[in-house]
Amino acid sequence: MGRYKVVKLLARAFAIEILNALNETPLRFVDLKDYCPNDRTRALRLKELRKIGFITATIKEIENHSYVHYQITEKRRKPFNYLMN
């Protein structure tokens, strides 16, 4: 993916806020509501960020329930931290 497309995606509403939250700790979809209040926008940003390799989704089993946790990839963590400082 070209740099222009990455920058364009990061400039979209709530993309940086979501990445900043995921940079701290893995979170579930509902936990990201504080950073992106609209469910549809949040789902779209997560899908876009996964597509370009900024985040991954892992399924965790907790007491017979499955939860999807999103986290920033190690490959993208360093450049993101550089941008935020």
C-alpha positions in Angstrom: 0.0 0.0 0.0 1.3 3.4 -0.9 2.3 6.0 1.6 -0.4 8.3 0.3 -3.2 5.8 1.1 -1.8 5.1 4.6 -1.6 8.8 5.4 -5.1 9.3 3.9 -6.5 6.5 6.2 -4.7 7.9 9.3 -6.3 11.3 8.6 -9.8 9.8 8.7 -12.0 10.4 11.7 -11.0 8.5 14.9 -8.2 6.4 13.2 -5.4 8.0 15.3 -7.6 7.8 18.5 -8.1 4.1 18.0 -4.4 3.4 17.3 -3.4 5.5 20.3 -5.8 3.4 22.5 -4.5 0.1 21.1 -0.9 1.2 21.5 -1.5 1.1 25.3 -3.2 -2.3 25.5 -5.3 -4.8 23.5 -8.9 -3.8 23.6 -12.3 -5.2 22.5 -14.7 -3.5 20.1 -16.9 -2.3 23.0 -13.8 -1.0 24.9 -13.0 1.3 22.0 -16.3 3.1 22.3 -14.7 5.9 24.4 -12.3 6.6 21.5 -14.9 6.3 18.7 -18.5 6.6 19.8 -20.1 5.6 16.6 -20.3 1.8 16.1 -20.3 1.9 12.3 -17.3 4.2 12.1 -15.5 2.2 14.7 -16.1 -1.1 12.8 -15.0 0.6 9.5 -11.8 2.0 11.0 -10.9 -1.3 12.5 -11.4 -3.1 9.2 -9.3 -0.5 7.4 -6.5 -0.6 9.9 -6.5 -4.4 9.8 -6.4 -4.3 6.0 -3.2 -2.2 5.9 -1.5 -4.2 8.7 -1.6 -1.7 11.5 -3.6 -3.9 13.8 -4.4 -7.5 14.4 -7.5 -9.2 15.8 -7.1 -12.2 18.2 -9.8 -14.3 19.7 -9.5 -15.0 23.4 -11.5 -17.6 25.3 -12.6 -16.4 28.7 -14.9 -18.6 30.8 -16.5 -20.3 27.8 -16.9 -17.0 25.9 -15.0 -15.8 22.9 -13.8 -12.2 22.7 -12.0 -10.5 19.8 -9.2 -8.2 21.1 -7.5 -5.8 18.7 -3.9 -4.7 19.1 -1.4 -2.7 17.2 1.2 -4.8 15.4 4.8 -4.6 16.5 5.8 -3.7 13.0 3.7 -0.5 13.2 4.1 0.3 16.9 7.6 1.9 16.5 6.6 4.2 13.6 3.4 5.2 15.3 5.2 6.1 18.6 7.6 8.1 16.5 4.8 10.0 14.9 3.0 10.7 18.2 6.1 12.1 20.0 
